[in-house]
Amino acid sequence: MTLNVPKPIGDLLLELVQPKKTYASRFGVGAVLILIFAAIALTVFVLRIVSDETQRNELESLYVAGENISISAEERLTDISVKLSY
């Protein structure tokens, strides 16, 4: 029969002080920071592309709407000029 002897307080304190194996301790804090900044930069890049595409679509729709307005204005002017000629 074995007895479970509690660890000495010094060993418990050493476990608290010593860092556990994490990604930061394995690869270094610098590598983890580089990965974080790379992810942020990639996210910003993708968001800029998406927003540029959205703005382009909005400008195209405004251009088409402007063409429709100019065509209807030309038709109205033609109708008015035809009515005035009679």
C-alpha positions as CSV (number, residue, x, y, z in Angstrom):
1,M,0.0,0.0,0.0
2,T,1.4,3.3,-1.0
3,L,0.9,6.6,0.7
4,N,0.2,9.7,-1.2
5,V,2.7,12.1,0.3
6,P,2.0,15.8,-0.4
7,K,4.6,17.7,-2.3
8,P,6.8,20.1,-0.4
9,I,5.8,23.7,-0.6
10,G,9.0,24.5,-2.5
11,D,8.1,22.2,-5.3
12,L,4.6,23.6,-5.5
13,L,6.0,27.2,-5.7
14,L,8.4,26.1,-8.5
15,E,5.5,24.7,-10.5
16,L,3.7,28.0,-10.2
17,V,6.8,30.1,-11.1
18,Q,8.1,28.0,-14.0
19,P,6.2,28.6,-17.3
20,K,4.4,25.7,-18.9
21,K,5.1,24.7,-22.5
22,T,2.9,27.0,-24.6
23,Y,3.3,28.2,-28.2
24,A,4.9,31.4,-26.8
25,S,7.6,29.4,-24.9
26,R,8.2,27.0,-27.8
27,F,8.4,29.4,-30.7
28,G,9.3,32.6,-28.8
29,V,7.2,35.6,-28.1
30,G,8.5,37.3,-31.2
31,A,7.2,34.6,-33.5
32,V,3.8,34.7,-31.9
33,L,3.7,38.5,-32.2
34,I,4.7,38.3,-35.9
35,L,1.9,35.8,-36.5
36,I,-0.6,38.1,-34.8
37,F,0.5,41.1,-36.8
38,A,0.5,39.1,-40.0
39,A,-3.1,38.0,-39.3
40,I,-4.1,41.6,-38.7
41,A,-2.4,42.8,-41.9
42,L,-4.1,40.1,-43.9
43,T,-7.5,41.0,-42.4
44,V,-7.0,44.7,-43.2
45,F,-5.9,43.8,-46.8
46,V,-8.9,41.6,-47.4
47,L,-11.3,44.2,-46.0
48,R,-9.8,46.9,-48.2
49,I,-10.3,44.8,-51.3
50,V,-13.9,44.0,-50.3
51,S,-14.6,47.7,-49.6
52,D,-13.1,48.7,-52.9
53,E,-15.2,46.2,-54.8
54,T,-18.3,47.5,-52.9
55,Q,-17.5,51.1,-53.8
56,R,-16.9,50.1,-57.4
57,N,-20.3,48.4,-57.6
58,E,-22.0,51.4,-56.0
59,L,-20.3,53.8,-58.5
60,E,-21.4,51.6,-61.4
61,S,-25.0,51.5,-60.2
62,L,-24.9,55.3,-59.8
63,Y,-23.5,55.6,-63.3
64,V,-26.3,53.4,-64.7
65,A,-28.9,55.4,-62.8
66,G,-27.4,58.6,-64.2
67,E,-27.6,57.3,-67.7
68,N,-31.2,56.3,-67.2
69,I,-31.9,59.8,-65.9
70,S,-30.2,61.5,-68.9
71,I,-32.0,59.2,-71.4
72,S,-35.4,60.0,-69.8
73,A,-34.5,63.7,-69.8
74,E,-33.6,63.6,-73.5
75,E,-36.9,61.8,-74.2
76,R,-38.8,64.5,-72.3
77,L,-37.0,67.3,-74.1
78,T,-37.7,65.6,-77.4
79,D,-41.4,65.3,-76.4
80,I,-41.5,69.0,-75.4
81,S,-39.8,70.1,-78.6
82,V,-42.2,68.0,-80.7
83,K,-45.2,69.6,-78.8
84,L,-43.7,73.1,-79.3
85,S,-43.3,72.5,-83.0
86,Y,-47.0,71.9,-83.4
